[in-house]
């Protein structure tokens, strides 16, 4: 697996990396509090941590749904997280022009699943020189990601992460094929498992997305056992009152216990793998 530096975080195989934070920036106070708490938790557990939140959710189910504070205010808040808490930050972009603007603040750019085939968006992200976390679309196979990788590499950027987040299964439902993690790892780049978007029910609440957060932990366990190098989780202090993705976000006060279990699983998997090579 290719190792890479994301801000002050090194992604290698010593411990899985965690990308986490509220789905969308709701307030500056909220973002600072969640980021501080997550830094404390991951610090205790020795888990490399990158903070994530969106300045704009451009793919909301309803035109009336909250989208975020916008790129200028959103990046200002993320910069405060980065500067005051010394945490790398990542956010997603939806239009090519946003890549260069976001790159002035963030340490990694994220490409939403629905947009992972958009050539101009991928090219703009790649040209920033920052690592690019690309979510595999709900309608693509793992092998289809080769074409996505090629678009980024063509712009001279080989700091790529590939993110599994489930595949469409009928209407308003997603399933996770863990073999996608195995197949994407063959490309040689780190593979991230999006444990919260994978339990979504897209449009399942008619005017908003539904979800089932009780599946986050078991799927995250399975992903690490399958070889995932990093986990992505959206975390909120009160998910039932969140302005976006509430049904599938993890409660902030439940994160530490979950991560304790996931650290043990990751270490066990690494020990088994190392032992198998030494036998």
N, C-alpha and C positions, 0 to 999 in steps of 0.2 A: 504493500500500500504506500502511495506517495504521502510523505509527511509534509506539513506546511505550517507556517506561522500565520495566525489570525490575530492581529493586534499583539498582545503579550501572551497569547495562548498558543501552545504547540499542540497540534493534533497528531498523535502517534498511537501506538497500541499500549501505552502504559496505563491508560484509563480512558473510558469513553468520554467524549466531550458532550456537554449539555448546552443546547440553545434554548433559552426560555424567557418568557415574559408575557404580559397581557397581549391579547390579539391586536388591539388597537389602542393608541394613546387616548385615554379618557380625560386625564388631567395631569398636570406636572407633579402634583403631590403624590398621586397614586403611583406614577412611574418611579419616582425616587424611592418611595417606600418599598415597593415590590423589588426593585433592583437591589436595594440595600439588604433586604431580607434574604434574597436569593444568593447574594455574594457571601453572606454569613453562613448559610446552609452548605453551599458547595465548598466553601473554604474548610469547614469542619470535616467534610467527607473526602476532600482531596479530588474533587471533580472539576476539571477545567470548564469554565463557564463563559458564555457569550450571551449578552442581553439582547432580546429581540422585542420590538413592538413596531406597529405600522403607523405611519403618518396619514395614510389614506387607504381605505378598503374600497377599491374601485369595483369590486365584483359582488357587492351586497345583493341579496335576493330581491329586496324591495327598494324602490326609488326613495322611499321615506326613511330608510335605515340610516343610522349614524355612520359616517364614513371616517371621521378623524379630524384633527386640527389643521391638516394641510401640510405641504412640504416644508415651508419656512419655519413655522412654529414647531412642527414635529421634529425637525432636525435640530432645532435649538435645544429642545428638551433632551434628545438623545445625546447631544454633545455635553450637556451637563452631567448626564449619567457617566459618560466616558471620562470626563475630566475630573469630576469630584470623587467618583468611586473607583477609578482606574479599572474599568471593565470594558472589554471590547464590545462593540455594538453592531447590530445588523438590522437592516430593514428591507422590505421588498419594494420593488419599483414596478410600474405598469406601463410607462412610456419611455422611449429611448432618451429623451432630454433629461429625465430624472437621474440617470446614471451618474453623469458628471457632477450634478449638484449634490447628490447623496454622498458621492465619493469624497467630498471635502470633509465629511464628518465620520462616516461609518467605516468599519474595518472589513466588512464583507457585504456583498450585495446578494439579495435573494430574488430569485425568479419564481413567481407564482406558477402553480401547476397548469392552470388554464393557458398560460402564456409561454410555456417552455419551448414551443415550436416557432415563436416569433423571432425571425432572423435578426431584424434590426434591433430588437430589445437585447438579445443575447450578445450581439456584436458591440453594442454600446456598453453593456456591463463588462464585457471582456476587456475593452480598450481602457478601462479605468486602471487596469493592472491589479485590482483587488481580487481576492478569492471570490468565487461565484458559487453560491449554493442553489442548485437547480432542482426544483421539485418535479418529479415525474408526473406527467398528466394522468388523470384518472382513466384515460382512454388509450394509454400507451403500454406496451410491454417493456420489460427491462431492456431487451435487445434493441428496441427502437431508440433508446437513449444514445446509441452510437452516433446517430445523425446530429443530435443536440450537442454532444461533446465536440464533434468535428467543427461545428460553427464557432464554438468558443476558442478552440485551439487555432483555428484559422486566423484569429485576431492576435495570436501570439501569447495567449494566456493559458497556462496549464495548471493554475491553481483552482481546481474544480472539485466541488462536492456534489454528489448525486443523492437526492432525497426521495425515499419511498413514502407514499401517503395513501395507499389503497387504490383499488380500481372500482369503477362503476359496476354495480351488480343490479340490474333491473332499474327500477325507479326509486329515487330517494334513499339509496343505500350504497354502501361501499364495503368491499371485502379486501383483506390483505393477504396477498400471496407471498409468503416469506421467501419463496425461491427467487423472487425479484431481487432481494438483498444479495443472495449468492451470485446471481447472474451479473448484477451491476458491479460487484466487487472485482469481477474478472477484467473490468476496464482499467483497474489499477488505481482508481481514485477513491478517497474516503466515501463511505456510504452512511447517510443519515436516515434514521427512521422517525417520521413525524407521527408521534404517538397520539396526538390529540385530533388532528384533522382526519386521521384514519378511522376515527369513530363517529364522524359526522353522519348526519342524515340530510344530505343536500336538499334544501327547499322543503325539508320534511315537516316544517310547521307552517306551510303555505306561504306566509310572508317573511319567514326567516328560516335559517338552517337549524335543524334539530341535531341531536347527538346523544351519546350514551357514555359518560365519562367513567363508568365503572369498568369499561373494557380497556382503559388506557394502561393500567398497570400490567395486566396479563399480556397484552400485545407488546409492550415495551420489553418485558422479560423474554418473550419469544424472539424478538428482533435481536437482542443482544446474544442470545443463544445461537441465532442464525449467522452472526458475524457482523452486525452493525457496528460502526466505529463511533457513532454519535447519535444522540437522541435530541429530538425537537419536541418541546412541550409548551403549550400556551398555559400560563398560570395567572390566576386572578384571585384577589382577596375575597371576593364574593361572586362567584361565577353566575349564580342565579339572577344577579342584578346587573350583569355585564351588558355592555352595549353592542357586543359582537361575539358570536361563537360561545356564548355562555354554557350551553348544554354539554359541550365537549371539553371545556377547560378544566384544569386541575385546581383544586382549592389550595391556596397558598399554605394554609396550616396543615395540609396533608402531604406536602411535597417531601419533607425531610424523611419521613418514615418510608415513603415509596423509594426514594433514592438510596436509602440504606440497603434495601433489598436488592436493588438493581446493581449496586456496587458489588455486593457479594456474588451475584450471578456473573457479572463480568469477570471478576477475579477467578471464579471457578472455571469459567470457559477458557480463559487464558492459560490457567494451570493445566487443564486437560490437553489443550493444543500443544503446549510446550512439552508436556510429558510424552505425547504421542510421537513427537519428532525425535525425542531422545532415546526412545525404546529401540 
